Amino acid sequence: MDGEKVLIWCYGAIAGIFQFLFGGWTLLIQTLLAVATFDIITGFWVGAKNAKANSRDLGAGFPRKIGMFMVVALAHLIDKALGSATPIVQTVALCWYIGKEGVSVTENLGKLGVPLPPFIVVALEQLQKEGNKDG
């Protein structure tokens, strides 16, 4: 097998595993990935600003982020096991994590002195509350 076929096979295997675990590359999953990435970046910036940035703190955050995506995958599998036509459990989990991560990003940006539009803060807090209420 040449390199191109191996690459195509690997891509297909990864896409298949992702589809099984998450049900596809949905807008909510894309949003959670973006917000989690923003949280890592802004957290690092806050640490650097306060001269407290170190690799141990950054490394401790990655298992939490991976765990968060594991919960989202588990929620998807629960939806499938329950025979749900719509991903109810996964959607609630995603909204809760997006709200939680988004609030953390806004807190970090506030510590960096970035002015925050109040409607964004309110929307993120509402997302997190909806996840708590539905969960």
Phi and psi in radians as a Rosetta constraint file:
Dihedral C 1 N 2 CA 2 C 2 CIRCULARHARMONIC -1.455 0.35
Dihedral N 2 CA 2 C 2 N 3 CIRCULARHARMONIC 2.993 0.35
Dihedral C 2 N 3 CA 3 C 3 CIRCULARHARMONIC -1.042 0.35
Dihedral N 3 CA 3 C 3 N 4 CIRCULARHARMONIC -0.659 0.35
Dihedral C 3 N 4 CA 4 C 4 CIRCULARHARMONIC -1.148 0.35
Dihedral N 4 CA 4 C 4 N 5 CIRCULARHARMONIC -0.726 0.35
Dihedral C 4 N 5 CA 5 C 5 CIRCULARHARMONIC -1.165 0.35
Dihedral N 5 CA 5 C 5 N 6 CIRCULARHARMONIC -0.655 0.35
Dihedral C 5 N 6 CA 6 C 6 CIRCULARHARMONIC -1.112 0.35
Dihedral N 6 CA 6 C 6 N 7 CIRCULARHARMONIC -0.760 0.35
Dihedral C 6 N 7 CA 7 C 7 CIRCULARHARMONIC -1.078 0.35
Dihedral N 7 CA 7 C 7 N 8 CIRCULARHARMONIC -0.776 0.35
Dihedral C 7 N 8 CA 8 C 8 CIRCULARHARMONIC -1.114 0.35
Dihedral N 8 CA 8 C 8 N 9 CIRCULARHARMONIC -0.751 0.35
Dihedral C 8 N 9 CA 9 C 9 CIRCULARHARMONIC -1.089 0.35
Dihedral N 9 CA 9 C 9 N 10 CIRCULARHARMONIC -0.769 0.35
Dihedral C 9 N 10 CA 10 C 10 CIRCULARHARMONIC -1.115 0.35
Dihedral N 10 CA 10 C 10 N 11 CIRCULARHARMONIC -0.764 0.35
Dihedral C 10 N 11 CA 11 C 11 CIRCULARHARMONIC -1.042 0.35
Dihedral N 11 CA 11 C 11 N 12 CIRCULARHARMONIC -0.786 0.35
Dihedral C 11 N 12 CA 12 C 12 CIRCULARHARMONIC -1.097 0.35
Dihedral N 12 CA 12 C 12 N 13 CIRCULARHARMONIC -0.708 0.35
Dihedral C 12 N 13 CA 13 C 13 CIRCULARHARMONIC -1.139 0.35
Dihedral N 13 CA 13 C 13 N 14 CIRCULARHARMONIC -0.769 0.35
Dihedral C 13 N 14 CA 14 C 14 CIRCULARHARMONIC -1.126 0.35
Dihedral N 14 CA 14 C 14 N 15 CIRCULARHARMONIC -0.760 0.35
Dihedral C 14 N 15 CA 15 C 15 CIRCULARHARMONIC -1.106 0.35
Dihedral N 15 CA 15 C 15 N 16 CIRCULARHARMONIC -0.692 0.35
Dihedral C 15 N 16 CA 16 C 16 CIRCULARHARMONIC -1.138 0.35
Dihedral N 16 CA 16 C 16 N 17 CIRCULARHARMONIC -0.754 0.35
Dihedral C 16 N 17 CA 17 C 17 CIRCULARHARMONIC -1.113 0.35
Dihedral N 17 CA 17 C 17 N 18 CIRCULARHARMONIC -0.768 0.35
Dihedral C 17 N 18 CA 18 C 18 CIRCULARHARMONIC -1.062 0.35
Dihedral N 18 CA 18 C 18 N 19 CIRCULARHARMONIC -0.776 0.35
Dihedral C 18 N 19 CA 19 C 19 CIRCULARHARMONIC -1.068 0.35
Dihedral N 19 CA 19 C 19 N 20 CIRCULARHARMONIC -0.756 0.35
Dihedral C 19 N 20 CA 20 C 20 CIRCULARHARMONIC -1.115 0.35
Dihedral N 20 CA 20 C 20 N 21 CIRCULARHARMONIC -0.788 0.35
Dihedral C 20 N 21 CA 21 C 21 CIRCULARHARMONIC -1.323 0.35
Dihedral N 21 CA 21 C 21 N 22 CIRCULARHARMONIC -0.640 0.35
Dihedral C 21 N 22 CA 22 C 22 CIRCULARHARMONIC -2.043 0.35
Dihedral N 22 CA 22 C 22 N 23 CIRCULARHARMONIC -0.189 0.35
Dihedral C 22 N 23 CA 23 C 23 CIRCULARHARMONIC 1.401 0.35
Dihedral N 23 CA 23 C 23 N 24 CIRCULARHARMONIC 0.186 0.35
Dihedral C 23 N 24 CA 24 C 24 CIRCULARHARMONIC 2.147 0.35
Dihedral N 24 CA 24 C 24 N 25 CIRCULARHARMONIC 3.059 0.35
Dihedral C 24 N 25 CA 25 C 25 CIRCULARHARMONIC -1.649 0.35
Dihedral N 25 CA 25 C 25 N 26 CIRCULARHARMONIC 1.272 0.35
Dihedral C 25 N 26 CA 26 C 26 CIRCULARHARMONIC -1.390 0.35
Dihedral N 26 CA 26 C 26 N 27 CIRCULARHARMONIC 2.887 0.35
Dihedral C 26 N 27 CA 27 C 27 CIRCULARHARMONIC -1.091 0.35
Dihedral N 27 CA 27 C 27 N 28 CIRCULARHARMONIC -0.663 0.35
Dihedral C 27 N 28 CA 28 C 28 CIRCULARHARMONIC -1.140 0.35
Dihedral N 28 CA 28 C 28 N 29 CIRCULARHARMONIC -0.691 0.35
Dihedral C 28 N 29 CA 29 C 29 CIRCULARHARMONIC -1.185 0.35
Dihedral N 29 CA 29 C 29 N 30 CIRCULARHARMONIC -0.713 0.35
Dihedral C 29 N 30 CA 30 C 30 CIRCULARHARMONIC -1.061 0.35
Dihedral N 30 CA 30 C 30 N 31 CIRCULARHARMONIC -0.734 0.35
Dihedral C 30 N 31 CA 31 C 31 CIRCULARHARMONIC -1.123 0.35
Dihedral N 31 CA 31 C 31 N 32 CIRCULARHARMONIC -0.773 0.35
Dihedral C 31 N 32 CA 32 C 32 CIRCULARHARMONIC -1.087 0.35
Dihedral N 32 CA 32 C 32 N 33 CIRCULARHARMONIC -0.736 0.35
Dihedral C 32 N 33 CA 33 C 33 CIRCULARHARMONIC -1.070 0.35
Dihedral N 33 CA 33 C 33 N 34 CIRCULARHARMONIC -0.755 0.35
Dihedral C 33 N 34 CA 34 C 34 CIRCULARHARMONIC -1.127 0.35
Dihedral N 34 CA 34 C 34 N 35 CIRCULARHARMONIC -0.809 0.35
Dihedral C 34 N 35 CA 35 C 35 CIRCULARHARMONIC -1.177 0.35
Dihedral N 35 CA 35 C 35 N 36 CIRCULARHARMONIC -0.674 0.35
Dihedral C 35 N 36 CA 36 C 36 CIRCULARHARMONIC -1.118 0.35
Dihedral N 36 CA 36 C 36 N 37 CIRCULARHARMONIC -0.679 0.35
Dihedral C 36 N 37 CA 37 C 37 CIRCULARHARMONIC -1.136 0.35
Dihedral N 37 CA 37 C 37 N 38 CIRCULARHARMONIC -0.779 0.35
Dihedral C 37 N 38 CA 38 C 38 CIRCULARHARMONIC -1.039 0.35
Dihedral N 38 CA 38 C 38 N 39 CIRCULARHARMONIC -0.671 0.35
Dihedral C 38 N 39 CA 39 C 39 CIRCULARHARMONIC -1.122 0.35
Dihedral N 39 CA 39 C 39 N 40 CIRCULARHARMONIC -0.742 0.35
Dihedral C 39 N 40 CA 40 C 40 CIRCULARHARMONIC -1.091 0.35
Dihedral N 40 CA 40 C 40 N 41 CIRCULARHARMONIC -0.827 0.35
Dihedral C 40 N 41 CA 41 C 41 CIRCULARHARMONIC -1.118 0.35
Dihedral N 41 CA 41 C 41 N 42 CIRCULARHARMONIC -0.854 0.35
Dihedral C 41 N 42 CA 42 C 42 CIRCULARHARMONIC -1.195 0.35
Dihedral N 42 CA 42 C 42 N 43 CIRCULARHARMONIC -0.599 0.35
Dihedral C 42 N 43 CA 43 C 43 CIRCULARHARMONIC -1.105 0.35
Dihedral N 43 CA 43 C 43 N 44 CIRCULARHARMONIC -0.699 0.35
Dihedral C 43 N 44 CA 44 C 44 CIRCULARHARMONIC -1.137 0.35
Dihedral N 44 CA 44 C 44 N 45 CIRCULARHARMONIC -0.734 0.35
Dihedral C 44 N 45 CA 45 C 45 CIRCULARHARMONIC -1.075 0.35
Dihedral N 45 CA 45 C 45 N 46 CIRCULARHARMONIC -0.746 0.35
Dihedral C 45 N 46 CA 46 C 46 CIRCULARHARMONIC -1.089 0.35
Dihedral N 46 CA 46 C 46 N 47 CIRCULARHARMONIC -0.759 0.35
Dihedral C 46 N 47 CA 47 C 47 CIRCULARHARMONIC -1.085 0.35
Dihedral N 47 CA 47 C 47 N 48 CIRCULARHARMONIC -0.710 0.35
Dihedral C 47 N 48 CA 48 C 48 CIRCULARHARMONIC -1.166 0.35
Dihedral N 48 CA 48 C 48 N 49 CIRCULARHARMONIC -0.687 0.35
Dihedral C 48 N 49 CA 49 C 49 CIRCULARHARMONIC -1.106 0.35
Dihedral N 49 CA 49 C 49 N 50 CIRCULARHARMONIC -0.678 0.35
Dihedral C 49 N 50 CA 50 C 50 CIRCULARHARMONIC -1.570 0.35
Dihedral N 50 CA 50 C 50 N 51 CIRCULARHARMONIC 0.160 0.35
Dihedral C 50 N 51 CA 51 C 51 CIRCULARHARMONIC 0.968 0.35
Dihedral N 51 CA 51 C 51 N 52 CIRCULARHARMONIC 0.632 0.35
Dihedral C 51 N 52 CA 52 C 52 CIRCULARHARMONIC -2.152 0.35
Dihedral N 52 CA 52 C 52 N 53 CIRCULARHARMONIC 0.261 0.35
Dihedral C 52 N 53 CA 53 C 53 CIRCULARHARMONIC -1.332 0.35
Dihedral N 53 CA 53 C 53 N 54 CIRCULARHARMONIC 2.215 0.35
Dihedral C 53 N 54 CA 54 C 54 CIRCULARHARMONIC -2.562 0.35
Dihedral N 54 CA 54 C 54 N 55 CIRCULARHARMONIC 2.783 0.35
Dihedral C 54 N 55 CA 55 C 55 CIRCULARHARMONIC -1.202 0.35
Dihedral N 55 CA 55 C 55 N 56 CIRCULARHARMONIC -0.442 0.35
Dihedral C 55 N 56 CA 56 C 56 CIRCULARHARMONIC -1.163 0.35
Dihedral N 56 CA 56 C 56 N 57 CIRCULARHARMONIC -0.771 0.35
Dihedral C 56 N 57 CA 57 C 57 CIRCULARHARMONIC -1.134 0.35
Dihedral N 57 CA 57 C 57 N 58 CIRCULARHARMONIC -0.741 0.35
Dihedral C 57 N 58 CA 58 C 58 CIRCULARHARMONIC -1.120 0.35
Dihedral N 58 CA 58 C 58 N 59 CIRCULARHARMONIC -0.733 0.35
Dihedral C 58 N 59 CA 59 C 59 CIRCULARHARMONIC -1.160 0.35
Dihedral N 59 CA 59 C 59 N 60 CIRCULARHARMONIC -0.523 0.35
Dihedral C 59 N 60 CA 60 C 60 CIRCULARHARMONIC -1.250 0.35
Dihedral N 60 CA 60 C 60 N 61 CIRCULARHARMONIC -0.454 0.35
Dihedral C 60 N 61 CA 61 C 61 CIRCULARHARMONIC -1.314 0.35
Dihedral N 61 CA 61 C 61 N 62 CIRCULARHARMONIC -0.537 0.35
Dihedral C 61 N 62 CA 62 C 62 CIRCULARHARMONIC -1.111 0.35
Dihedral N 62 CA 62 C 62 N 63 CIRCULARHARMONIC -0.768 0.35
Dihedral C 62 N 63 CA 63 C 63 CIRCULARHARMONIC -1.053 0.35
Dihedral N 63 CA 63 C 63 N 64 CIRCULARHARMONIC -0.604 0.35
Dihedral C 63 N 64 CA 64 C 64 CIRCULARHARMONIC -1.141 0.35
Dihedral N 64 CA 64 C 64 N 65 CIRCULARHARMONIC -0.718 0.35
Dihedral C 64 N 65 CA 65 C 65 CIRCULARHARMONIC -1.159 0.35
Dihedral N 65 CA 65 C 65 N 66 CIRCULARHARMONIC -0.738 0.35
Dihedral C 65 N 66 CA 66 C 66 CIRCULARHARMONIC -1.101 0.35
Dihedral N 66 CA 66 C 66 N 67 CIRCULARHARMONIC -0.734 0.35
Dihedral C 66 N 67 CA 67 C 67 CIRCULARHARMONIC -1.061 0.35
Dihedral N 67 CA 67 C 67 N 68 CIRCULARHARMONIC -0.657 0.35
Dihedral C 67 N 68 CA 68 C 68 CIRCULARHARMONIC -1.067 0.35
Dihedral N 68 CA 68 C 68 N 69 CIRCULARHARMONIC -0.777 0.35
Dihedral C 68 N 69 CA 69 C 69 CIRCULARHARMONIC -1.229 0.35
Dihedral N 69 CA 69 C 69 N 70 CIRCULARHARMONIC -0.506 0.35
Dihedral C 69 N 70 CA 70 C 70 CIRCULARHARMONIC -1.142 0.35
Dihedral N 70 CA 70 C 70 N 71 CIRCULARHARMONIC -0.691 0.35
Dihedral C 70 N 71 CA 71 C 71 CIRCULARHARMONIC -1.115 0.35
Dihedral N 71 CA 71 C 71 N 72 CIRCULARHARMONIC -0.716 0.35
Dihedral C 71 N 72 CA 72 C 72 CIRCULARHARMONIC -1.100 0.35
Dihedral N 72 CA 72 C 72 N 73 CIRCULARHARMONIC -0.725 0.35
Dihedral C 72 N 73 CA 73 C 73 CIRCULARHARMONIC -1.123 0.35
Dihedral N 73 CA 73 C 73 N 74 CIRCULARHARMONIC -0.764 0.35
Dihedral C 73 N 74 CA 74 C 74 CIRCULARHARMONIC -1.052 0.35
Dihedral N 74 CA 74 C 74 N 75 CIRCULARHARMONIC -0.733 0.35
Dihedral C 74 N 75 CA 75 C 75 CIRCULARHARMONIC -1.065 0.35
Dihedral N 75 CA 75 C 75 N 76 CIRCULARHARMONIC -0.703 0.35
Dihedral C 75 N 76 CA 76 C 76 CIRCULARHARMONIC -1.106 0.35
Dihedral N 76 CA 76 C 76 N 77 CIRCULARHARMONIC -0.767 0.35
Dihedral C 76 N 77 CA 77 C 77 CIRCULARHARMONIC -1.149 0.35
Dihedral N 77 CA 77 C 77 N 78 CIRCULARHARMONIC -0.597 0.35
Dihedral C 77 N 78 CA 78 C 78 CIRCULARHARMONIC -1.119 0.35
Dihedral N 78 CA 78 C 78 N 79 CIRCULARHARMONIC -0.775 0.35
Dihedral C 78 N 79 CA 79 C 79 CIRCULARHARMONIC -0.983 0.35
Dihedral N 79 CA 79 C 79 N 80 CIRCULARHARMONIC -0.780 0.35
Dihedral C 79 N 80 CA 80 C 80 CIRCULARHARMONIC -1.142 0.35
Dihedral N 80 CA 80 C 80 N 81 CIRCULARHARMONIC -0.727 0.35
Dihedral C 80 N 81 CA 81 C 81 CIRCULARHARMONIC -1.129 0.35
Dihedral N 81 CA 81 C 81 N 82 CIRCULARHARMONIC -0.580 0.35
Dihedral C 81 N 82 CA 82 C 82 CIRCULARHARMONIC -1.415 0.35
Dihedral N 82 CA 82 C 82 N 83 CIRCULARHARMONIC -0.105 0.35
Dihedral C 82 N 83 CA 83 C 83 CIRCULARHARMONIC 1.292 0.35
Dihedral N 83 CA 83 C 83 N 84 CIRCULARHARMONIC 0.400 0.35
Dihedral C 83 N 84 CA 84 C 84 CIRCULARHARMONIC -1.231 0.35
Dihedral N 84 CA 84 C 84 N 85 CIRCULARHARMONIC 2.281 0.35
Dihedral C 84 N 85 CA 85 C 85 CIRCULARHARMONIC -1.283 0.35
Dihedral N 85 CA 85 C 85 N 86 CIRCULARHARMONIC -0.465 0.35
Dihedral C 85 N 86 CA 86 C 86 CIRCULARHARMONIC -2.080 0.35
Dihedral N 86 CA 86 C 86 N 87 CIRCULARHARMONIC 2.551 0.35
Dihedral C 86 N 87 CA 87 C 87 CIRCULARHARMONIC -1.359 0.35
Dihedral N 87 CA 87 C 87 N 88 CIRCULARHARMONIC 1.299 0.35
Dihedral C 87 N 88 CA 88 C 88 CIRCULARHARMONIC -1.200 0.35
Dihedral N 88 CA 88 C 88 N 89 CIRCULARHARMONIC -0.928 0.35
Dihedral C 88 N 89 CA 89 C 89 CIRCULARHARMONIC -1.095 0.35
Dihedral N 89 CA 89 C 89 N 90 CIRCULARHARMONIC -0.760 0.35
Dihedral C 89 N 90 CA 90 C 90 CIRCULARHARMONIC -1.139 0.35
Dihedral N 90 CA 90 C 90 N 91 CIRCULARHARMONIC -0.714 0.35
Dihedral C 90 N 91 CA 91 C 91 CIRCULARHARMONIC -1.094 0.35
Dihedral N 91 CA 91 C 91 N 92 CIRCULARHARMONIC -0.749 0.35
Dihedral C 91 N 92 CA 92 C 92 CIRCULARHARMONIC -1.092 0.35
Dihedral N 92 CA 92 C 92 N 93 CIRCULARHARMONIC -0.779 0.35
Dihedral C 92 N 93 CA 93 C 93 CIRCULARHARMONIC -1.072 0.35
Dihedral N 93 CA 93 C 93 N 94 CIRCULARHARMONIC -0.784 0.35
Dihedral C 93 N 94 CA 94 C 94 CIRCULARHARMONIC -1.093 0.35
Dihedral N 94 CA 94 C 94 N 95 CIRCULARHARMONIC -0.796 0.35
Dihedral C 94 N 95 CA 95 C 95 CIRCULARHARMONIC -1.089 0.35
Dihedral N 95 CA 95 C 95 N 96 CIRCULARHARMONIC -0.708 0.35
Dihedral C 95 N 96 CA 96 C 96 CIRCULARHARMONIC -1.119 0.35
Dihedral N 96 CA 96 C 96 N 97 CIRCULARHARMONIC -0.813 0.35
Dihedral C 96 N 97 CA 97 C 97 CIRCULARHARMONIC -1.181 0.35
Dihedral N 97 CA 97 C 97 N 98 CIRCULARHARMONIC -0.665 0.35
Dihedral C 97 N 98 CA 98 C 98 CIRCULARHARMONIC -1.085 0.35
Dihedral N 98 CA 98 C 98 N 99 CIRCULARHARMONIC -0.763 0.35
Dihedral C 98 N 99 CA 99 C 99 CIRCULARHARMONIC -1.097 0.35
Dihedral N 99 CA 99 C 99 N 100 CIRCULARHARMONIC -0.805 0.35
Dihedral C 99 N 100 CA 100 C 100 CIRCULARHARMONIC -1.088 0.35
Dihedral N 100 CA 100 C 100 N 101 CIRCULARHARMONIC -0.843 0.35
Dihedral C 100 N 101 CA 101 C 101 CIRCULARHARMONIC -1.164 0.35
Dihedral N 101 CA 101 C 101 N 102 CIRCULARHARMONIC -0.696 0.35
Dihedral C 101 N 102 CA 102 C 102 CIRCULARHARMONIC -1.105 0.35
Dihedral N 102 CA 102 C 102 N 103 CIRCULARHARMONIC -0.713 0.35
Dihedral C 102 N 103 CA 103 C 103 CIRCULARHARMONIC -1.088 0.35
Dihedral N 103 CA 103 C 103 N 104 CIRCULARHARMONIC -0.714 0.35
Dihedral C 103 N 104 CA 104 C 104 CIRCULARHARMONIC -1.098 0.35
Dihedral N 104 CA 104 C 104 N 105 CIRCULARHARMONIC -0.704 0.35
Dihedral C 104 N 105 CA 105 C 105 CIRCULARHARMONIC -1.093 0.35
Dihedral N 105 CA 105 C 105 N 106 CIRCULARHARMONIC -0.793 0.35
Dihedral C 105 N 106 CA 106 C 106 CIRCULARHARMONIC -1.140 0.35
Dihedral N 106 CA 106 C 106 N 107 CIRCULARHARMONIC -0.631 0.35
Dihedral C 106 N 107 CA 107 C 107 CIRCULARHARMONIC -1.097 0.35
Dihedral N 107 CA 107 C 107 N 108 CIRCULARHARMONIC -0.777 0.35
Dihedral C 107 N 108 CA 108 C 108 CIRCULARHARMONIC -1.097 0.35
Dihedral N 108 CA 108 C 108 N 109 CIRCULARHARMONIC -0.760 0.35
Dihedral C 108 N 109 CA 109 C 109 CIRCULARHARMONIC -1.120 0.35
Dihedral N 109 CA 109 C 109 N 110 CIRCULARHARMONIC -0.663 0.35
Dihedral C 109 N 110 CA 110 C 110 CIRCULARHARMONIC -1.063 0.35
Dihedral N 110 CA 110 C 110 N 111 CIRCULARHARMONIC -0.704 0.35
Dihedral C 110 N 111 CA 111 C 111 CIRCULARHARMONIC -1.144 0.35
Dihedral N 111 CA 111 C 111 N 112 CIRCULARHARMONIC -0.452 0.35
Dihedral C 111 N 112 CA 112 C 112 CIRCULARHARMONIC -1.519 0.35
Dihedral N 112 CA 112 C 112 N 113 CIRCULARHARMONIC -0.044 0.35
Dihedral C 112 N 113 CA 113 C 113 CIRCULARHARMONIC 1.497 0.35
Dihedral N 113 CA 113 C 113 N 114 CIRCULARHARMONIC 0.235 0.35
Dihedral C 113 N 114 CA 114 C 114 CIRCULARHARMONIC -1.396 0.35
Dihedral N 114 CA 114 C 114 N 115 CIRCULARHARMONIC 2.166 0.35
Dihedral C 114 N 115 CA 115 C 115 CIRCULARHARMONIC -1.167 0.35
Dihedral N 115 CA 115 C 115 N 116 CIRCULARHARMONIC 2.389 0.35
Dihedral C 115 N 116 CA 116 C 116 CIRCULARHARMONIC -2.002 0.35
Dihedral N 116 CA 116 C 116 N 117 CIRCULARHARMONIC 2.246 0.35
Dihedral C 116 N 117 CA 117 C 117 CIRCULARHARMONIC -1.126 0.35
Dihedral N 117 CA 117 C 117 N 118 CIRCULARHARMONIC 2.208 0.35
Dihedral C 117 N 118 CA 118 C 118 CIRCULARHARMONIC -0.993 0.35
Dihedral N 118 CA 118 C 118 N 119 CIRCULARHARMONIC -0.577 0.35
Dihedral C 118 N 119 CA 119 C 119 CIRCULARHARMONIC -1.152 0.35
Dihedral N 119 CA 119 C 119 N 120 CIRCULARHARMONIC -0.506 0.35
Dihedral C 119 N 120 CA 120 C 120 CIRCULARHARMONIC -1.237 0.35
Dihedral N 120 CA 120 C 120 N 121 CIRCULARHARMONIC -0.761 0.35
Dihedral C 120 N 121 CA 121 C 121 CIRCULARHARMONIC -1.064 0.35
Dihedral N 121 CA 121 C 121 N 122 CIRCULARHARMONIC -0.789 0.35
Dihedral C 121 N 122 CA 122 C 122 CIRCULARHARMONIC -1.105 0.35
Dihedral N 122 CA 122 C 122 N 123 CIRCULARHARMONIC -0.748 0.35
Dihedral C 122 N 123 CA 123 C 123 CIRCULARHARMONIC -1.097 0.35
Dihedral N 123 CA 123 C 123 N 124 CIRCULARHARMONIC -0.741 0.35
Dihedral C 123 N 124 CA 124 C 124 CIRCULARHARMONIC -1.168 0.35
Dihedral N 124 CA 124 C 124 N 125 CIRCULARHARMONIC -0.721 0.35
Dihedral C 124 N 125 CA 125 C 125 CIRCULARHARMONIC -1.112 0.35
Dihedral N 125 CA 125 C 125 N 126 CIRCULARHARMONIC -0.673 0.35
Dihedral C 125 N 126 CA 126 C 126 CIRCULARHARMONIC -1.138 0.35
Dihedral N 126 CA 126 C 126 N 127 CIRCULARHARMONIC -0.725 0.35
Dihedral C 126 N 127 CA 127 C 127 CIRCULARHARMONIC -1.015 0.35
Dihedral N 127 CA 127 C 127 N 128 CIRCULARHARMONIC -0.809 0.35
Dihedral C 127 N 128 CA 128 C 128 CIRCULARHARMONIC -1.122 0.35
Dihedral N 128 CA 128 C 128 N 129 CIRCULARHARMONIC -0.714 0.35
Dihedral C 128 N 129 CA 129 C 129 CIRCULARHARMONIC -1.133 0.35
Dihedral N 129 CA 129 C 129 N 130 CIRCULARHARMONIC -0.712 0.35
Dihedral C 129 N 130 CA 130 C 130 CIRCULARHARMONIC -1.081 0.35
Dihedral N 130 CA 130 C 130 N 131 CIRCULARHARMONIC -0.725 0.35
Dihedral C 130 N 131 CA 131 C 131 CIRCULARHARMONIC -1.095 0.35
Dihedral N 131 CA 131 C 131 N 132 CIRCULARHARMONIC -0.694 0.35
Dihedral C 131 N 132 CA 132 C 132 CIRCULARHARMONIC -1.148 0.35
Dihedral N 132 CA 132 C 132 N 133 CIRCULARHARMONIC -0.756 0.35
Dihedral C 132 N 133 CA 133 C 133 CIRCULARHARMONIC -1.164 0.35
Dihedral N 133 CA 133 C 133 N 134 CIRCULARHARMONIC -0.792 0.35
Dihedral C 133 N 134 CA 134 C 134 CIRCULARHARMONIC -1.289 0.35
Dihedral N 134 CA 134 C 134 N 135 CIRCULARHARMONIC -0.509 0.35
